[in-house]
Amino acid sequence: AGLVPGAYRGRGKGNKFLDDLTDSDVLVHILDSSGVSDAEGNKICDGDDRQQLRHPIDDLEWIRNELVQWVYHNLLYKWESVVRRGRSKLIGMLSGYKQNQAFTEDVLAAVERFLAEEKGREGACDELERWSEADLHRLVSAFLGARFPMALALNKSDLPSSSRHVEDIRSALPLHGAHVGISMSAHSEMDFARTCLVRRGGPSPVASGTEGRVLDCLQSAMSLRRPVFVFPVSDMRTYEPLPGI
């Protein structure tokens, strides 16, 4: 699915799209690393026109902002009730993004420690009436960072204009909630998939260059959250099942 600027205001699929994100444990953002597309995926220039290229970090920034504004405005809408009912109400609202209260309490405790150590405000979460917009944004950012860690699929990395952008992004990570970036090419992936289908039953082709990177990206994304095991294992490193299973 695609996210467009202004989704938190109802543009595109709006809050329905954002609400659907709560079914995810991690997010994978596909960025045009070549810089030839605008925020909505429309081609704006050729790769040779460096003056018109758009840096994919700009896309990462507005995507992060959409998530922040979504949660921030949901909290702000009921902030008077949150202040009146206190910490438990705040935990309850954040738990509404399909996380248990223990997870949310850990995030709240981390923000509280920061405010105590850096701002000298002990017990800040018990004095919500004193919170500023900056405090609320800080909480939302911390919550999103823990709730939705991100991996970046740096698409079109086979185009010449992408090499500098990919290097810039990787050197800047972690950034705007993203922790890892995998360069890839949808075109190369499709060619590789077609080759695999043609050779079905025969020797498997060996991935090279930007081929087979989708799996690398998914594995990198999965590593950002601790797995939830649905069967008992005897070894947490190899996930070897218990004897007899």
N, C-alpha and C positions, 0 to 999 in steps of 0.2 A: 504494500500500500504506500501511497505517497503523501507526504506532509507538505502543506503550502504555507507561506507566510500569512499570519493572521488567523490560523486555525483556532487559537484560544478565544478569538472573538466570534467564532462561528463560520469562518470562511472555509470553503471546500467541505469536507466531511466534518470539520469543526470538532466539537467536543466528543462526538461519537467516535471519531478516529482516536482521539487522545484517551478516551475511556477504554478503548480496546487494548491500549498499551498495557493496562494493568494485568492482562493475561500473560505478559512476558516477564521473564526473570532477568534477561539481558536484552540490549538493543543492538542491532547491526544497522549502521547508517551507510547507505551507498552514496558516495560522493563522486562527482565528476572531477577526477584529478587533472584532467587536461585543461580545465578552465574555459572551455568553449561554450558552456551552457549557463543560462541564468538560473535564478533560484527555483524556477518552476520547470526546469529541464528543457527550455527552448534554446536552440542553437543561436548564439549571438555573434560568433565570429569563427574564422578559420584558425587553426593552430599556429599559422605563420604570423598572424597579426598580434604580436605581444602586447601592443598598447590596449587592445580590447579584451584580453584574457581576464577572466574573473578568478580570483584565488579561492580555492575550495575551503580554506579556513573561514571565509565569510559565510559559506553555507553552514558549516559546523556551528558557527556562532549564532545564526538565527534559529537553527534547529534547537539548540540548547535553550535559547530564549523562549521559544514556544512552550517548552516543557516547564520552564520556571514560571512563566506567566500563567499557565494553566493551573498549576497547584497554588501559586501565590494568590490569584484572584478567587479561587475557591475558598481559601482560608480567610481572605480579607472580607468576603461577602458575609461570613458568619463570625467575624472577629469579636464583635461585641458579646456574643454568646460565649465565645472561647474565653475571653477575659473574665466574664462573670462566673463561669463554671471551672475555670482553671486548667491545670495540667492534664487532668483526666479527659477533658473535652478535646484538647489539642491532640493527645495521643489517639483518641478515638477517631478523629477526622483523618489523621495521617494513616491510621490502620485501614481506613476505607480504600486505600490504594492496594488492597490485597496483600498486606503484610501483617504479621501478628504483632501484638502489642509489645512483646519483648524486643523485637527488632526496632520498633519505633522508639521505645524507651531508650535503647542504646544510642540512637541518633540524637535524641533530645539531651541525653547525658553528655555526649561529646560536645554539643553546642554550648551546653551549660559550663563545661570545663573551660572551653575557649573563652567565654565571656568572663569567667572568674580569673583566669590567668592573664589574659591580654587586656581586659577592660576593668578589672577589679570589681566585677559585679557578681558577688556570691549569691547563689540561689536565684538566678535570673528567671528561671522557668516557673518560679513561684510568685513572680511579680510581673505578669504579662501586661498589666496595665501600663507599665513603664517602657514597653517595647516600642522601638521605632520601625519605620518601614525597612531600614537597613537590617535590623535584627531579624525581621520576618523573612527577608530575602536570604539572609545567611542560613536560616533554618531550612528553607526550601531547597537551597543549593546543596546543603549537606544531605538532606533526605534523598534528593534525586540522585546524588552521587552514589549513595549506598543502595538505593532501590533499583535504579536502572543504569548499571555500568554499561559502557558502550564500546563496541568494536567498530572500526571503520573499514568498509570495503572501498578501496581507492580504485574506482573503475576507470577504464580508458588509459591505464598506465602504459599501454603499448604505443601511445601517441607521443611524439617528441616533446610536446609542451608540458607533459606531466612530470618529467623527471625532477625538475626543480621544486614543483609543488609537493610531490611525495616526500622529498628530502626535508622541506620546510615543516611539513606536518609531523613527520616522525621525530624530528629534533625538538618539536614543541610539546610532544606528549609527556605526561597527561595534560589534556586541554579540553575545556568545556565538557567535562564528563567522559571524554573518550580516553582510553588507556592503551589501545593498540591499533595499528593501521596496517592492513594487508593490501599490497598492490595487486591488481588483477585486471582482466579484460573480458567483458561479457562476450565479445566477438570470438576471442580465442577459446573461451570456455565452451561456446556452442560448437565450434569446430572440433574440439577435443571430444565432446559428448557424441557428436555424429560419428567420429572415428571409432569410438568405443562400441557404438551400436552396430556399425558395419562389421567389426571384428568379433562380434559376439560368438562365443564358443571357441575362438582362437586365442592366440597370445594377446594379452592386454597391452595397449600402447603405453609408453612411458611419458608422463607429463614433463614438460620442460618450459622454461620461461614463465609466462603468465598463465599457463594451463594448470588446471587442477587446484587453483588457489581458493576456490569457493570453500572447499573442505577445510583448508588451512584457516580461513577466516572464521568459519563456524566453530572450529576447535578452539581458536583463540578467544572467541566470545564465551564459550562454555567455561573456559578456565577463569573467567572473571567472577564467577559465583561458585560457591561450594555446591557440589552435586547433592541432589536428594535421591538417595538410593531407594529403589523399589524392590530390592531383593537383598537378603543378608549376604555379606561378603566376608571372607576370611583375611583378606589383605587389602588395605586401603590404597596401596600403591598400584597393584595390578588389577584390583577388583575381582580377584579370584573368588568364585562362589564357595560357600561352605560345603564340606563333604556331604554327598548324598543329594545335592540340589541340582 
